[in-house]
Amino acid sequence: TKPVFLMITRWIKDTYPNLPLFVGGVQATYDYKELLEGRHCDVVFCKESETQFQAFIERCADPASDAMPQGTAFRLDNQVYKLGEPEPNVPAEWDIRPFYSLIDIENYHKVGSLAAFSRYNGPEKSFATVLSNRGCRARCTFCTVRDFNGFGVRQRPVESVVEEIKFLVREKGIQQIDWLDDDLLWDPERTIDMFKKIATEVPELEWICNNGVIAAAITDEMMYWMVESGMKAFKIGIESGN
């Protein structure tokens, strides 16, 4: 995805040269020096960045604030700097529903695809993403998750996840969701409970999982409730452990 990432940031900088461009995520985290030196962006928020972005905004609003956006990288006088390392274990629970008022998520499917299954399940279907937990049980050396998110899995309350899905479906007209979890099936009891609640409270939902699930975690009961809750397609991650 790196060529696409660079193409998009380059287009934004060329089209809106006076617009400060902040980026984040996996690609930006591991290539922050290249991005800043190549003037593809102005600021990079490394790793999970909710708390550092919040600190950045607080500091911009009040220069006297003690808030320090740890993990933020930037360019000054042709030199790249990074403010330490991001805080570990950023909370998994964030209520993002109010911020959907700022974007037309219900129209995103008209201009693009999130991933392969976004089109596989019907190009006319509006989609959005949902994250029920962060991290992964595995520590595969070829994967960035264990470094980007840290070891272990941090879970959101099931009720919060279901309420977010209900909001997207009932208030924003979303027809399908794509799970962003790196280990969606981590806690079998919790996961089955979540799928049961979705099947009961949002029966019209369809979901896909482009971010592969761990095949060994799928039991007959798990698969039954995956289907009952609206599962249409998922990928499987083939983990070797090293």
KETOR-709175 format. One record per residue: x, y, z of N, C-alpha, C in turn; residue in three letters. Coordinates in pm, whole numbers, padded with zeros to 5 digits, always signed. Layout:
XYZXYZXYZALA...
end
This chain:
+00081-00122+00000+00000+00000+00000+00084+00127+00000THR+00216+00113+00016+00300+00233+00027+00292+00324-00096LYS+00299+00271-00218+00290+00359-00336+00160+00441-00337PRO+00048+00380-00297-00079+00451-00294-00075+00560-00187VAL-00020+00527-00070-00008+00623+00039+00071+00745-00006PHE+00185+00722-00071+00269+00832-00118+00200+00912-00228LEU+00127+00844-00314+00056+00912-00422-00049+01008-00365MET-00122+00962-00263-00227+01045-00204-00167+01165-00132ILE-00065+01142-00050-00005+01254+00024+00060+01354-00072THR+00121+01304-00179+00183+01394-00276+00079+01479-00345ARG-00034+01418-00379-00141+01493-00446-00194+01603-00354TRP-00215+01569-00226-00266+01669-00132-00169+01785-00118ILE-00040+01755-00103+00059+01861-00085+00072+01946-00211LYS+00062+01885-00329+00073+01960-00454-00051+02046-00478ASP-00168+01993-00441-00294+02062-00466-00321+02171-00364THR-00283+02145-00239-00305+02240-00130-00173+02266-00056TYR-00081+02337-00121+00054+02354-00064+00057+02424+00072PRO-00044+02502+00104-00044+02574+00232-00119+02499+00343ASN-00167+02380+00311-00245+02303+00408-00153+02214+00491LEU-00152+02231+00624-00073+02139+00709-00131+01998+00698PRO-00045+01903+00672-00090+01765+00652-00036+01676+00763LEU-00126+01620+00843-00089+01529+00951-00126+01387+00909PHE-00038+01292+00933-00065+01154+00896-00035+01062+01014VAL-00087+00940+01007-00063+00842+01110-00092+00703+01058GLY-00082+00604+01145-00106+00466+01104+00023+00388+01088GLY+00008+00263+01044+00123+00173+01034+00226+00223+00934VAL+00181+00257+00812+00275+00301+00708+00353+00424+00752GLN+00284+00521+00806+00348+00645+00848+00443+00621+00965ALA+00406+00533+01055+00490+00508+01173+00627+00456+01135THR+00632+00362+01043+00759+00298+01012+00839+00371+00905TYR+00777+00465+00836+00848+00541+00732+00843+00690+00759ASP+00833+00729+00886+00811+00871+00918+00926+00960+00869TYR+01051+00913+00876+01164+00993+00830+01156+01017+00680LYS+01126+00911+00605+01115+00925+00460+01002+01019+00422GLU+00890+01008+00491+00775+01093+00460+00805+01240+00487LEU+00869+01266+00600+00899+01404+00637+01012+01462+00552LEU+01116+01385+00528+01227+01433+00446+01182+01457+00302GLU+01089+01375+00253+01038+01391+00117+00926+01494+00108GLY+00894+01558+00221+00789+01660+00228+00653+01608+00180ARG+00627+01483+00214+00496+01425+00184+00393+01466+00289HIS+00441+01514+00404+00352+01556+00511+00430+01650+00603CYS+00361+01703+00702+00425+01797+00794+00445+01738+00934ASP+00354+01652+00976+00361+01591+01109+00317+01445+01098VAL+00389+01359+01170+00352+01217+01176+00323+01178+01321VAL+00205+01121+01344+00171+01067+01476+00197+00917+01472PHE+00297+00872+01547+00341+00734+01539+00260+00641+01629CYS+00246+00519+01584+00174+00412+01654+00032+00456+01689LYS-00026+00397+01795-00161+00437+01836-00152+00579+01889GLU-00229+00669+01833-00198+00811+01855-00312+00894+01912SER-00416+00831+01966-00526+00911+02020-00479+01008+02128GLU-00400+00957+02224-00359+01043+02335-00257+01147+02290THR-00167+01111+02200-00070+01211+02156-00134+01318+02067GLN-00233+01279+01987-00303+01378+01905-00381+01474+01995PHE-00444+01420+02099-00516+01503+02195-00421+01601+02263GLN-00302+01552+02301-00203+01639+02364-00154+01746+02266ALA-00141+01709+02139-00098+01804+02036-00198+01918+02023PHE-00327+01883+02018-00431+01984+02005-00434+02074+02129ILE-00421+02013+02246-00420+02092+02369-00303+02191+02371GLU-00188+02146+02323-00070+02234+02321-00086+02345+02219ARG-00149+02314+02105-00174+02418+02003-00269+02524+02058CYS-00370+02479+02133-00470+02572+02187-00412+02655+02300ALA-00316+02597+02375-00258+02667+02489-00109+02634+02497ASP-00022+02719+02442+00123+02693+02443+00180+02674+02583PRO+00110+02722+02684+00158+02707+02821+00120+02572+02880ALA+00043+02492+02806-00001+02363+02855+00118+02269+02876SER+00104+02179+02972+00208+02078+02997+00190+01955+02909ASP+00086+01952+02829+00060+01835+02744+00176+01815+02647ALA+00225+01692+02638+00337+01660+02549+00297+01545+02456MET+00289+01571+02326+00249+01467+02231+00363+01368+02204PRO+00388+01280+02300+00496+01183+02286+00474+01093+02165GLN+00579+01076+02085+00571+00992+01967+00544+01068+01839GLY+00531+01200+01850+00503+01283+01732+00634+01322+01663THR+00637+01307+01532+00756+01342+01453+00722+01458+01360ALA+00822+01543+01333+00799+01660+01249+00932+01706+01190PHE+00924+01797+01093+01043+01853+01028+01054+02000+01065ARG+01176+02040+01104+01202+02180+01137+01340+02216+01087LEU+01348+02320+01001+01477+02362+00944+01548+02246+00876ASP+01470+02169+00796+01524+02056+00720+01579+01944+00807ASN+01542+01942+00933+01584+01836+01024+01460+01766+01079GLN+01463+01632+01086+01351+01555+01137+01370+01528+01286VAL+01268+01556+01364+01271+01534+01509+01155+01443+01548TYR+01174+01370+01659+01067+01287+01714+01065+01305+01865LYS+00946+01332+01919+00931+01357+02061+00914+01227+02139LEU+01024+01155+02158+01021+01033+02237+00936+00924+02176GLY+00886+00835+02262+00803+00723+02218+00659+00742+02265GLU+00563+00692+02187+00422+00707+02226+00393+00635+02357PRO+00289+00680+02426+00247+00613+02547+00196+00472+02513GLU+00236+00372+02592+00188+00235+02565+00045+00215+02614PRO-00018+00111+02562-00151+00070+02609-00254+00183+02605ASN-00265+00247+02490-00372+00344+02471-00506+00274+02493VAL-00600+00337+02563-00729+00271+02589-00797+00227+02459PRO-00857+00109+02465-00927+00057+02347-01064+00119+02330ALA-01120+00170+02438-01257+00221+02435-01261+00371+02408GLU-01314+00408+02292-01335+00548+02254-01471+00557+02187TRP-01554+00648+02232-01685+00666+02170-01669+00765+02054ASP-01662+00711+01933-01638+00796+01816-01767+00837+01745ILE-01881+00795+01797-02008+00822+01728-02032+00971+01701ARG-02003+01061+01795-02031+01204+01767-01955+01258+01647PRO-01840+01197+01616-01756+01254+01511-01798+01212+01371PHE-01892+01118+01361-01945+01084+01230-02026+01198+01170TYR-02062+01296+01253-02132+01413+01199-02041+01496+01109SER-01910+01470+01116-01813+01547+01037-01785+01485+00901LEU-01828+01362+00877-01800+01296+00750-01926+01228+00696ILE-01934+01216+00565-02048+01151+00500-02017+01003+00479ASP-02003+00930+00589-01963+00790+00581-02059+00708+00496ILE-02186+00749+00494-02287+00673+00419-02267+00683+00268GLU-02182+00777+00223-02158+00794+00079-02021+00745+00034ASN-01941+00697+00127-01804+00655+00091-01803+00543-00013TYR-01900+00453-00007-01900+00339-00099-01920+00382-00244HIS-01967+00505-00265-01992+00553-00401-01864+00592-00474LYS-01759+00616-00399-01635+00665-00462-01515+00574-00440VAL-01531+00467-00363-01416+00381-00342-01452+00255-00267GLY-01351+00171-00248-01368+00044-00180-01269+00036-00066SER-01316-00013+00048-01227-00028+00163-01126-00139+00138LEU-01172-00251+00087-01087-00365+00055-01165-00458-00037ALA-01108-00573-00068-01168-00660-00169-01313-00695-00138ALA-01342-00732-00014-01476-00776+00020-01578-00663+00020PHE-01533-00539+00024-01626-00427+00019-01703-00429-00112SER-01639-00475-00218-01704-00485-00348-01764-00624-00370ARG-01698-00724-00315-01746-00862-00330-01889-00877-00282TYR-01921-00810-00174-02054-00822-00113-02155-00724-00174ASN-02115-00653-00279-02206-00563-00347-02157-00420-00346GLY-02121-00364-00461-02068-00228-00466-02168-00121-00427PRO-02295-00156-00422-02398-00058-00388-02420-00048-00236GLU-02354-00133-00160-02378-00137-00016-02284-00042+00059LYS-02344+00043+00140-02265+00137+00220-02192+00061+00330SER-02067+00100+00355-01987+00029+00453-01919+00124+00549PHE-01881+00070+00663-01802+00143+00763-01718+00041+00837ALA-01624+00088+00917-01538-00001+00994-01576+00004+01142THR-01549-00106+01211-01569-00112+01356-01451-00189+01415VAL-01402-00142+01529-01292-00207+01600-01343-00251+01736LEU-01342-00382+01763-01392-00430+01891-01280-00453+01992SER-01159-00476+01944-01045-00487+02035-00916-00450+01962ASN-00810-00431+02038-00682-00394+01979-00577-00498+02015ARG-00486-00520+01921-00377-00613+01946-00409-00754+01900GLY-00317-00846+01927-00329-00983+01881-00260-01076+01980CYS-00314-01197+01992-00255-01295+02084-00118-01342+02034ARG-00098-01338+01903+00026-01389+01845+00139-01285+01852ALA+00262-01334+01837+00378-01245+01836+00466-01275+01715ARG+00401-01294+01602+00473-01330+01479+00574-01221+01443CYS+00696-01263+01415+00802-01165+01388+00783-01092+01255THR+00704-01150+01164+00684-01085+01034+00573-00981+01037PHE+00507-00967+01151+00389-00879+01159+00418-00756+01243CYS+00361-00643+01204+00383-00517+01276+00293-00500+01397THR+00189-00583+01411+00090-00562+01517+00154-00564+01655VAL+00242-00660+01681+00298-00674+01815+00381-00552+01854ARG+00435-00482+01755+00512-00361+01783+00422-00238+01781ASP+00335-00228+01684+00249-00111+01669+00148-00102+01784PHE+00084-00213+01817-00019-00214+01922+00032-00263+02057ASN+00150-00322+02058+00200-00381+02183+00150-00523+02200GLY+00211-00597+02291+00171-00735+02315+00035-00743+02383PHE-00038-00849+02355-00166-00871+02420-00282-00807+02347GLY-00402-00832+02399-00526-00783+02339-00601-00698+02441VAL-00645-00580+02398-00727-00490+02481-00867-00485+02422ARG-00965-00516+02503-01102-00531+02455-01191-00413+02491GLN-01284-00385+02403-01390-00290+02433-01507-00364+02494ARG-01589-00298+02574-01711-00362+02625-01802-00401+02508PRO-01859-00519+02516-01947-00567+02409-02061-00470+02384VAL-02119-00417+02490-02233-00326+02476-02195-00203+02396GLU-02072-00152+02416-02026-00035+02343-02012-00065+02194SER-01959-00182+02163-01943-00221+02022-02078-00232+01955VAL-02172-00297+02020-02305-00315+01963-02377-00182+01945VAL-02362-00092+02041-02426+00039+02030-02368+00119+01913GLU-02237+00106+01890-02176+00175+01777-02230+00119+01645GLU-02245-00012+01638-02299-00075+01517-02443-00031+01494ILE-02521-00030+01599-02661+00014+01587-02668+00158+01538LYS-02580+00242+01589-02576+00382+01545-02544+00391+01396PHE-02443+00317+01352-02403+00322+01211-02516+00273+01119LEU-02583+00168+01161-02690+00110+01078-02815+00197+01081VAL-02859+00235+01201-02987+00304+01215-02978+00454+01188ARG-02866+00517+01225-02854+00661+01211-02781+00704+01083GLU-02687+00621+01036-02604+00660+00920-02632+00578+00795LYS-02723+00482+00804-02760+00406+00685-02656+00308+00637GLY-02568+00263+00726-02464+00167+00689-02525+00028+00677ILE-02489-00044+00572-02544-00177+00548-02449-00290+00586GLN-02319-00262+00582-02224-00365+00620-02104-00301+00690GLN-02044-00377+00780-01925-00328+00848-01809-00422+00819ILE-01689-00367+00827-01567-00444+00813-01493-00436+00947ASP-01472-00550+01010-01400-00551+01137-01254-00516+01116TRP-01202-00425+01196-01062-00386+01188-00973-00468+01282LEU-01033-00549+01366-00958-00625+01465-00849-00712+01402ASP-00735-00717+01468-00629-00810+01426-00650-00948+01487ASP-00736-00956+01589-00766-01085+01652-00912-01081+01699ASP-01001-01081+01603-01144-01064+01630-01198-01170+01726LEU-01144-01292+01718-01200-01406+01792-01121-01437+01919LEU-01046-01340+01970-00954-01363+02081-01019-01428+02202TRP-01126-01374+02252-01193-01424+02372-01322-01493+02328ASP-01325-01626+02323-01441-01697+02267-01573-01661+02334PRO-01575-01658+02467-01699-01629+02539-01749-01489+02506GLU-01657-01391+02510-01695-01253+02478-01740-01241+02333ARG-01665-01303+02242-01694-01289+02099-01829-01350+02064THR-01859-01468+02117-01990-01530+02092-02101-01444+02149ILE-02080-01389+02269-02179-01299+02328-02203-01178+02238ASP-02095-01123+02181-02107-01007+02092-02186-01043+01966MET-02156-01157+01907-02226-01199+01786-02374-01226+01815PHE-02403-01285+01932-02541-01310+01970-02619-01180+01982LYS-02559-01081+02046-02626-00952+02063-02647-00883+01928LYS-02549-00893+01839-02564-00834+01706-02678-00903+01631ILE-02682-01035+01637-02787-01111+01568-02925-01073+01619ALA-02936-01046+01748-03065-01013+01809-03103-00867+01789THR-03005-00776+01808-03036-00633+01811-03017-00563+01678GLU-02934-00620+01589-02913-00559+01456-02921-00670+01351VAL-03036-00735+01337-03047-00850+01247-03025-00817+01101PRO-03039-00689+01064-03021-00650+00924-02875-00632+00885GLU-02785-00639+00983-02644-00613+00956-02580-00725+00873LEU-02489-00685+00784-02399-00779+00717-02257-00738+00752GLU-02168-00835+00771-02030-00798+00802-01929-00884+00729TRP-01813-00824+00710-01701-00889+00645-01577-00865+00730ILE-01475-00943+00707-01352-00927+00784-01233-00944+00690CYS-01189-00832+00634-01072-00836+00545-00944-00862+00623ASN-00943-00823+00749-00827-00846+00835-00840-00987+00891ASN-00760-01080+00844-00781-01222+00868-00802-01264+01012GLY-00891-01361+01032-00912-01421+01163-00818-01540+01179VAL-00795-01581+01303-00711-01697+01331-00797-01822+01319ILE-00766-01908+01223-00852-02022+01191-00871-02115+01309ALA-00767-02135+01390-00775-02228+01503-00874-02183+01608ALA-00913-02056+01604-01007-02003+01704-01152-02032+01667ALA-01178-02083+01546-01314-02104+01499-01364-02242+01540ILE-01466-02242+01625-01534-02366+01663-01668-02372+01592THR-01737-02483+01605-01869-02495+01543-01964-02389+01598ASP-01960-02368+01731-02046-02268+01792-02010-02128+01745GLU-01879-02101+01737-01834-01970+01691-01881-01945+01548MET-01864-02044+01461-01906-02027+01322-02057-02006+01310MET-02133-02076+01393-02279-02061+01389-02319-01917+01417TYR-02260-01858+01522-02298-01721+01559-02234-01618+01467TRP-02124-01651+01404-02069-01563+01301-02169-01549+01187MET-02225-01662+01144-02323-01660+01035-02450-01590+01078VAL-02499-01623+01199-02623-01565+01249-02615-01412+01263GLU-02495-01361+01289-02478-01217+01309-02455-01141+01180SER-02457-01211+01066-02450-01142+00937-02321-01159+00861GLY-02235-01253+00900-02108-01272+00831-02128-01311+00684MET-02057-01242+00594-02066-01270+00452-01933-01320+00395LYS-01822-01276+00452-01692-01319+00402-01584-01284+00504ALA-01481-01366+00511-01367-01332+00596-01241-01397+00540PHE-01130-01338+00573-01000-01394+00536-00942-01469+00655LYS-00852-01560+00626-00785-01635+00731-00637-01600+00730ILE-00584-01565+00848-00440-01540+00860-00368-01672+00885GLY-00272-01704+00802-00195-01827+00818-00072-01795+00902ILE-00081-01821+01033+00028-01784+01124+00127-01898+01139GLU+00253-01869+01127+00356-01970+01148+00425-01951+01283SER+00410-01831+01342+00471-01802+01470+00608-01740+01460GLY+00672-01747+01345+00802-01684+01329+00825-01648+01182ASN
end
